[in-house]
Amino acid sequence: MRKSTALAIVIVMVLSLAACGSNAGGAGADGNEDIQAQTTVTEESTAEEIEEPTDGPTEPSIEFIEPEKEFFGYYYDETLEGVVITRYIGEEEAIRIPAVIRDEPVKLVFLSDNTYIKHVELPDGVTSISEGAFSGCSSLTRVTIPDSVTNIEDGAFRDCPNLTVTYMGQEYTHESDTNWW
């Protein structure tokens, strides 16, 4: 009896789904989708609602997230007297590196081969960007470097083809600058 009832329920469900699929999804008898054009009538915009064009393209604002320390691999370096960040394991696209981790200043940052991040803002207090620090960050498009950085080593941004670096009030790109890092 139970098997008969269960079988009947399954058959009803299959038939119901088959009936729904034959018309609701839009696939007709010939296999082509039925496409219905819909027109929406709206009120016309008043003059106050229309924005005037600006004097050129504007860059969208970037909302930076400062991830918790748990999203970073890091260690304390006695020589530098500060923290060295060795990786970022989050998936945010725009991050602000924290200035302090566990009451110690961040001095160096290595985020190489991270394909999630697009924008990075380094904190004041970082003094150097080492070779390979951002190499292979293929999605990276913008890095903001504070004036506290006094050394950027060759290859720091290797394999970051679409990157713009803002440093000391100047913007540098791979294509426009012959002193590319």
C-alpha positions as CSV (number, residue, x, y, z in Angstrom):
1,M,0.0,0.0,0.0
2,R,2.8,2.4,0.9
3,K,4.6,1.7,-2.3
4,S,1.5,2.3,-4.4
5,T,0.9,5.7,-2.6
6,A,4.5,6.7,-3.0
7,L,4.4,5.7,-6.7
8,A,1.2,7.7,-7.3
9,I,2.7,10.8,-5.6
10,V,5.9,10.6,-7.8
11,I,3.8,10.1,-11.0
12,V,1.6,13.2,-10.1
13,M,4.7,15.3,-9.4
14,V,6.4,14.2,-12.7
15,L,3.2,15.0,-14.7
16,S,2.8,18.4,-12.9
17,L,6.4,19.3,-13.7
18,A,6.0,18.2,-17.3
19,A,2.9,20.3,-17.7
20,C,4.6,23.4,-16.2
21,G,7.7,23.0,-18.3
22,S,5.7,22.8,-21.6
23,N,4.4,26.3,-21.4
24,A,5.8,28.2,-18.4
25,G,9.4,28.3,-19.4
26,G,8.7,29.7,-22.8
27,A,9.8,26.7,-24.9
28,G,7.3,26.2,-27.7
29,A,6.5,23.1,-29.6
30,D,9.2,23.8,-32.1
31,G,11.8,24.2,-29.3
32,N,12.2,27.9,-29.8
33,E,11.7,30.2,-26.8
34,D,8.6,32.4,-26.8
35,I,9.8,36.0,-26.4
36,Q,7.3,38.6,-25.4
37,A,8.2,42.2,-25.6
38,Q,7.1,44.2,-22.6
39,T,6.7,48.0,-22.6
40,T,6.8,50.0,-19.5
41,V,5.2,53.4,-19.4
42,T,6.8,55.9,-17.0
43,E,6.3,59.5,-16.3
44,E,8.6,61.9,-18.1
45,S,11.5,63.3,-16.1
46,T,11.3,66.9,-15.0
47,A,14.2,69.3,-15.5
48,E,15.3,68.9,-11.9
49,E,15.8,65.2,-12.3
50,I,18.1,65.4,-15.2
51,E,21.8,65.6,-14.3
52,E,24.1,67.9,-16.2
53,P,27.1,66.3,-17.9
54,T,30.4,66.7,-16.1
55,D,33.6,68.1,-17.6
56,G,35.0,64.7,-18.4
57,P,35.1,61.1,-17.2
58,T,35.0,60.6,-13.4
59,E,36.5,57.7,-11.7
60,P,34.1,55.7,-9.5
61,S,34.9,56.0,-5.9
62,I,36.4,52.9,-4.3
63,E,35.2,51.7,-0.9
64,F,38.1,50.2,0.8
65,I,37.7,47.5,3.4
66,E,40.2,47.0,6.2
67,P,40.0,43.3,6.9
68,E,40.5,41.8,10.3
69,K,44.1,40.5,11.1
70,E,42.8,36.9,10.7
71,F,42.7,37.5,6.9
72,F,46.5,38.1,6.8
73,G,49.5,35.8,7.2
74,Y,52.1,37.8,9.1
75,Y,55.1,37.6,11.5
76,Y,57.1,40.0,13.6
77,D,60.5,41.0,12.3
78,E,62.9,42.1,15.0
79,T,65.3,43.8,12.5
80,L,62.4,46.0,11.2
81,E,60.8,46.3,14.6
82,G,57.4,45.6,13.0
83,V,55.1,43.2,11.3
84,V,55.6,41.7,7.9
85,I,52.4,40.7,6.1
86,T,53.0,37.7,3.9
87,R,49.6,37.0,2.4
88,Y,46.0,38.0,2.2
89,I,43.4,35.2,2.3
90,G,40.2,37.2,2.0
91,E,38.2,37.8,-1.2
92,E,37.6,41.5,-0.9
93,E,38.6,43.5,-4.0
94,A,39.6,46.8,-2.4
95,I,41.5,46.5,0.8
96,R,43.3,48.9,3.2
97,I,46.2,47.2,4.8
98,P,46.0,47.8,8.6
99,A,48.7,50.1,10.1
100,V,49.0,48.0,13.2
101,I,48.6,44.2,14.0
102,R,48.8,43.0,17.6
103,D,50.0,46.4,18.7
104,E,53.0,46.4,16.3
105,P,53.4,48.6,13.2
106,V,53.2,47.0,9.8
107,K,56.5,47.6,8.0
108,L,56.5,45.3,4.9
109,V,53.7,43.8,2.8
110,F,53.8,40.8,0.4
111,L,50.6,39.9,-1.4
112,S,52.1,38.1,-4.4
113,D,49.9,35.9,-6.6
114,N,46.6,37.1,-5.1
115,T,44.1,37.1,-7.9
116,Y,41.2,38.6,-5.9
117,I,42.4,42.1,-5.0
118,K,42.0,45.0,-7.4
119,H,42.8,47.9,-5.2
120,V,45.3,48.2,-2.3
121,E,45.9,51.1,0.0
122,L,49.1,50.8,2.1
123,P,49.2,52.4,5.5
124,D,51.5,55.2,6.6
125,G,54.5,53.6,8.3
126,V,55.3,51.0,5.6
127,T,58.9,51.9,4.6
128,S,59.8,49.6,1.8
129,I,58.2,47.5,-0.9
130,S,60.3,44.5,-1.7
131,E,61.0,42.7,-4.9
132,G,58.0,40.5,-5.8
133,A,55.7,42.0,-3.1
134,F,52.8,42.3,-5.6
135,S,54.1,40.1,-8.4
136,G,51.5,38.0,-10.1
137,C,48.5,40.0,-8.7
138,S,46.9,39.9,-12.1
139,S,43.7,41.6,-11.2
140,L,45.4,44.5,-9.4
141,T,44.6,47.8,-11.0
142,R,45.5,50.4,-8.3
143,V,47.9,50.7,-5.4
144,T,48.2,53.7,-3.2
145,I,51.6,54.1,-1.5
146,P,52.2,56.4,1.4
147,D,55.0,58.9,1.6
148,S,56.6,56.9,4.3
149,V,57.8,54.4,1.7
150,T,61.4,55.3,0.8
151,N,62.4,52.1,-1.2
152,I,60.6,50.3,-4.0
153,E,62.6,47.4,-5.3
154,D,62.8,46.3,-8.9
155,G,60.1,43.7,-9.7
156,A,57.8,44.8,-6.9
157,F,54.8,44.9,-9.3
158,R,56.0,42.3,-11.9
159,D,53.1,40.7,-13.8
160,C,50.5,43.4,-12.9
161,P,49.6,44.5,-16.4
162,N,46.8,46.9,-15.7
163,L,48.2,48.6,-12.6
164,T,48.3,52.3,-11.7
165,V,50.5,53.2,-8.7
166,T,49.9,56.5,-6.8
167,Y,53.0,57.5,-5.0
168,M,54.1,60.9,-3.7
169,G,51.1,62.5,-5.4
170,Q,52.1,61.1,-8.8
171,E,50.4,58.3,-10.8
172,Y,52.6,55.8,-12.6
173,T,51.5,53.2,-15.1
174,H,53.4,50.4,-16.8
175,E,52.7,51.9,-20.2
176,S,53.6,55.6,-19.4
177,D,56.5,55.3,-17.1
178,T,60.0,54.2,-18.1
179,N,61.0,53.8,-14.4
180,W,58.4,51.1,-13.8
181,W,59.1,48.9,-10.8
